[in-house]
């Protein structure tokens, strides 16, 4: 019963097979191999962006901060939600790699276009003495498991365009959002005005690979320099490319994302039947909810793995304590149903 994170799940056999296939003989290093060129072309086709720059890095943090470094000057500020991944969970790496500062907008996990407009308008008014307007970073799926609709994304990118600010999309769970919205990668990115996106694989069945897609080819050389300077250029980069090849083959990336979302829907239905209180309506593969303390005790005793976000296990049984549950593609129906039955007591 492992619901702590989709980072903790196994690598999909198809991805492992692709890595094994690539492990035959010799190939030029640092991405100068035919396999890397092949998979880069596949991603350009996937995004319907033949001029886009596509490069592979091993972590979501690297993907986000290197892309933001290409979009932001050191004297800029990067606008993001208060509860965004780059603000909460990347140890100031965006500031370190870009030199820019982060400016949080609002108090939740989703950016509001009206609040964003006011925040941007109030920035850069001090001339040389203040931070300048830089990129907007959007987390899709958000840190609380919510999804921006295409309309919501369009409203945010319209604000960015009004102020000539580039837009970055943190897509660690890009596939989960895309299958939930039933749209194309192009629909969720450049057609709306997104300038750069991290196309995540690690949380969705890969061993450790993210694709950085920047739709302005003029940024290609800068990204390569930043990746090398930031120590994220693999010598045997073909093994990152091989993972991505296996991930794309037969639309596996959609299949695993859909399975993770469906697993979450099954868990959600069971918890609702048990009377569990939800902080947000689950839209992808994450749940934030309130469980009774006695339910937490039973789950912990049974070895269930998830995040108890606050509160000790000692205390009145009826008290509600917050939890985060994440479903990956591999969790079985049996484990989901076992978790639900333990909650019910």
Protein Blocks (a to p, Z undefined) as FASTA:
>chain_A
ZZkbmklmccdfklmmmmmmmmgcjadeehiafklmmmmmmmmmmnopakbccdddfbfk
lmmmmmmmmmpcfkbccdddfkbfklmmngommmmmnopacddehjbfbdcfklmmmmmm
mgoklojmbccddddddddddfkopacdfklmmmmmmmmmmnopacdddffkmmmmmmmn
opafklmmmmnopabdcddfklnopabdcddddfblklmmmmmmmmmmnopacfklmlmm
mmmmmmmggolmmmmmmmmmmmmmmmmmmmmmnopacfbdcfblbccddddfklmmmmmm
nopacddfbdcfbdcfklccdddddddfklcfklmmmmmmmmnZZ
